[in-house]
Amino acid sequence: MDRALERLLPRVQKPARYVGGEYGQVMKQPEEVRVRIGLCFPDTYEIAMSNLGLHILYGIFNQMDGVWCERVFQPGDDMETEMRAAEIPLYGLESGNSAGDFDILGFSLGYEMAYTTVLNMLDLMGLPARSADRESLAPLIIAGGSSCYNPEPMADFIDLFVIGEGEEVGQDLIRLYDGAKTEGLTKSAFLRLAAEISGIYVPSLYQVRYHEDGTIAAVTPEPGVPERVTKRMVADLDKSYFPTEGIVPSTEIVHDRVVLELFRGCIRGCRFCQAGTICRPVREKSVETLAEQGRQALRHSGHQEITLSSLSSSDYRDLSGLCDELLEFCEPRHISLSLPSLRADNFSIDLMERVQKVRKSGLTFAPEAGSQRLRDAINKNVTEEALLSSLQIAFAGGWSSVKLYFMLGLPTETDEDVVAIAELANKILWTWKQHATNKNRGVRLTVSTSCFVPKAHTAFQWEAGVTMEEYLRRVTLLRENIRNRAITYNWHEPEGSFIEAVLARGDRRLGPVIEDVWRRGGRLESWSEHFSLARWMAAFEAAGIDPHFYANRQRGDDEIFPWDVIDSGVSRQFLARERDAAYENRLSPDCRKACTACGVTRIGKGVDCHG
Amino acid sequence: MARHRLRFTKTGRAVYLSHLDLMRTIQRVFQRAGVRIWHSEGFNPHAYISAALPLSLGVESVAELLDFEIVDDTPLANLPELLNAKLPEGITVLEAWEAERKVKELVWLRIAGTLEYDVLPDTGEFARALETFFKQESILVSKLSKKKEETQVDIVPLIQEIAFQPDGAHQVRMEAVIAAQNPGLNPNLLIEALSQQAPELVPDFVRVARVEVYDKDMQVFR
């Protein structure tokens, strides 16, 4: 180990996060590989190691001949200060080698608030932030993940974006790089070739012109470069790699358990939900595959907990059968099985009763809106009746703590819809009073609200987000209407959502703002202690950019969006139809009931998208 | 008392695992190796394992003892091989046996250390000065108790032997036998004594390793 590093490690919090060496890590000889990759996660070890996508790509890339893929994460504050003072550049956890010397550095961009951390990590590696200032082929700075469905705000910094699921396109890209490195290609020659791979977006090959009002006039690709980049996805998840022999962290992380991915995509079509669109079509794994992967991962890791994960796990066709198979393995070994993100229906509660025999700690539901009208408008197929009847069973079965998540600021929301949240909470309390088996323990009902952020590639991509002031007015209204002391109301502060709203639908003119915020000290901004609205406002002002243009402006029907260059497979016409349906409080069926002709079958050939 | 005991090393990158992390890791290692060990009862059963002397973060060791109890038919002799295949880098099981002695009979620890001095004119002289310092009849060191109150400890009765040797231009080697428990001497307190009473001898960096464990008669404890 580096002597300078050895000296500072005893002084930092939880140094185990910075040394690698975990069970399951992949070690190779540097002289025996041709391409060295850093999987960069713009957050600390605990968050990064909880990310399933990271483990999948790590496994796949390390199986490739001549490739060594390592992990590179943002250090905590104390460690960053020590590293900068000792002039230790950010390094790969496996080898301890400086990440700036690697061939490809791939950032996972799952949320907008991570953008400044990307610049900070590049700086810690000793690399210039801007793509144009990095002349050589290596290191190639790439990014993937759900927030790359609007890549434009990061266009100045990232050499190329990988759109969609990275398993296959990632390998295509690495092979191309491998050849380019051998042939001594320049960075610009390589980028031209990479742009020919389906699913790869090279922002420097596109020119953007603007109207005087600030909206986009035209986006022009260089000759031979595709006008739109279509996302990539894995057609058959049963045959796709799953990390059953992955890295097992030696120190505690956020999700310290085996995670089984039941399916990708979602049959529901919640109109606010970006994941529900970009992950289409739904693709399930078979019970046999899942049960075997679960058993293998548990045997390999020694974890005492396994959880099922998907956008809407209770929509898995044979959830009950899968749970039976897993319980057969888990119970004799004292392994617990947990079921997150269940829908509020009776079936789910029955299943919870069966699976979680011991702790009946808490139930969490996300009705998202308080009134049936608004739930219909956002196509959240949850009725009050179903919610109350599920809770009736739950209360009768001994549960006494319920958390409910809502959004304020959804399109078409009125004050009546806001007050309806309080009314729904009261009805839940009444249900508890009527059906609870043990009233002495009391009931704990928590209502949480966050500020809705309209996202690209959704039915609400045209909508103006509510201002921070309006969100807070609605918070006050709701607070005044929640009078029962058994109900706790928590609301998220709107400042972070405001910036998220700017970045989520922003264009490449935001690059200088992001860079400025980072220079003013911005990083790890999804952690509230690191976020500062003032820093962002100062940067907007310095760049002469009005953030409300992005966050709070209603877009024209035919406006060219910055993210139009990305094709998620779902058509703009479908999204527009869904938006109209929202205005008419009209539900759309889920993919199992009827096809809504979203358009994704164009790219998902051979995929049975009826879930 | 759990019936079985093993000795393992904690070296290299593994020295940065906290005691809690280490315990969780070893519980998982038994699970990975498919060796069933005794679980605590109750709502949340967990594998019972107990380290004889928790090791401070950053300290290396080749003499860590861990008590546990196998409840299936895995032969003890196979245990090191089974577990070593499943352990993270730096942790290696050396041997496993039927525990006969109680952990409280463990009285002394042998430690070896390297004291690094970035600027040092004469390591021999420093080694002699260090030895003279620790040969005093009493060395009172103030430290914070668990309740965060300042207390004074005389560390001399807790040191059975201590020696310093020059090792190259910038290092002094330390070998010592110190009290293991009730009360034990944290090796950090040796350096703390220097910084309180002989700051000119405080090294720029210290590396410490546990080498062996003994009973009250200085017989190797197993």
Boltz contact constraints between the chains, C-beta under 6 A:
constraints:
  - contact:
      token1: [A, 7]
      token2: [B, 205]
      max_distance: 6.0
  - contact:
      token1: [A, 10]
      token2: [B, 58]
      max_distance: 6.0
  - contact:
      token1: [A, 15]
      token2: [B, 16]
      max_distance: 6.0
  - contact:
      token1: [A, 16]
      token2: [B, 16]
      max_distance: 6.0
  - contact:
      token1: [A, 16]
      token2: [B, 17]
      max_distance: 6.0
  - contact:
      token1: [A, 16]
      token2: [B, 21]
      max_distance: 6.0
  - contact:
      token1: [A, 19]
      token2: [B, 13]
      max_distance: 6.0
  - contact:
      token1: [A, 19]
      token2: [B, 16]
      max_distance: 6.0
  - contact:
      token1: [A, 21]
      token2: [B, 13]
      max_distance: 6.0
  - contact:
      token1: [A, 21]
      token2: [B, 88]
      max_distance: 6.0
  - contact:
      token1: [A, 21]
      token2: [B, 89]
      max_distance: 6.0
  - contact:
      token1: [A, 22]
      token2: [B, 88]
      max_distance: 6.0
  - contact:
      token1: [A, 23]
      token2: [B, 88]
      max_distance: 6.0
  - contact:
      token1: [A, 250]
      token2: [B, 17]
      max_distance: 6.0
  - contact:
      token1: [A, 250]
      token2: [B, 21]
      max_distance: 6.0
  - contact:
      token1: [A, 250]
      token2: [B, 25]
      max_distance: 6.0
  - contact:
      token1: [A, 250]
      token2: [B, 88]
      max_distance: 6.0
  - contact:
      token1: [A, 251]
      token2: [B, 21]
      max_distance: 6.0
  - contact:
      token1: [A, 302]
      token2: [B, 28]
      max_distance: 6.0
  - contact:
      token1: [A, 302]
      token2: [B, 31]
      max_distance: 6.0
  - contact:
      token1: [A, 302]
      token2: [B, 32]
      max_distance: 6.0
  - contact:
      token1: [A, 334]
      token2: [B, 45]
      max_distance: 6.0
  - contact:
      token1: [A, 358]
      token2: [B, 43]
      max_distance: 6.0
